[in-house]
């Protein structure tokens, strides 16, 4: 095995270790890309205040999941809500 082959093998092994570590830790991270949001994270994701989210929640019946009183919003539902209100600029 050449030095270059050996170096490539070491780099590949290092990437595999980093990838596995990230994969194991990822579900534990509080990162909005993982699919479910509490109210604070949902408002942040949409770029609005919590009072605005509450108003939209009541006015537009945004879908949510509630388990034992814990409310979560699915990222896909928030995306669908925003897409459903998309308008074209006429100016």
BARO-535450 format. One record per residue (C-alpha): x, y, z. Coordinates in steps of 0.02 Angstrom, whole numbers, padded with zeros to 5 digits, always signed. Layout:
BEGIN
XYZ;...
***
This chain:
BEGIN
+00000+00000+00000;+00068+00169-00048;+00077+00317+00069;-00063+00402-00030;-00175+00248-00018;-00141+00237+00168;-00179+00424+00190;-00342+00404+00093;-00390+00256+00201;-00357+00356+00361;-00460+00504+00298;-00603+00388+00251;-00600+00308+00423;-00598+00478+00506;-00750+00535+00406;-00842+00374+00451;-00808+00404+00637;-00867+00585+00627;-01022+00535+00528;-01070+00398+00653;-01046+00518+00799;-01155+00650+00716;-01287+00521+00671;-01297+00461+00852;-01309+00638+00923;-01422+00715+00790;-01591+00662+00862;-01541+00737+01030;-01505+00909+00958;-01635+01045+00973;-01629+01084+00789;-01784+01133+00690;-01736+01031+00540;-01783+00872+00633;-01968+00892+00602;-02061+00940+00761;-02071+01110+00847;-02137+01178+01010;-02224+01347+00997;-02066+01448+01022;-01969+01353+00889;-02119+01354+00770;-02130+01544+00785;-01943+01560+00759;-01949+01444+00608;-02088+01549+00530;-02003+01712+00576;-02149+01778+00680;-02182+01815+00863;-02271+01692+00976;-02425+01807+00985;-02432+01808+00795;-02417+01618+00790;-02556+01606+00921;-02667+01719+00814;-02632+01617+00657;-02659+01457+00755;-02835+01513+00802;-02879+01599+00638;-02812+01470+00516;-02824+01309+00618;-02642+01263+00592;-02626+01074+00621;-02538+01018+00779;-02509+00864+00883;-02548+00861+01069;-02493+00720+01183;-02529+00738+01369;-02546+00925+01345;-02380+00944+01254;-02410+01031+01088;-02296+01006+00938;-02305+01072+00761;-02242+00966+00616;-02118+01058+00504;-02210+00992+00351;-02376+01064+00415;-02297+01234+00444;-02220+01228+00270;-02388+01179+00194;-02474+01321+00288;-02351+01448+00220;-02360+01376+00043;-02550+01383+00053;-02542+01571+00085;-02416+01609-00052;-02464+01753-00164;-02389+01828-00321;-02323+02005-00317;-02427+02122-00423;-02342+02288-00430;
***
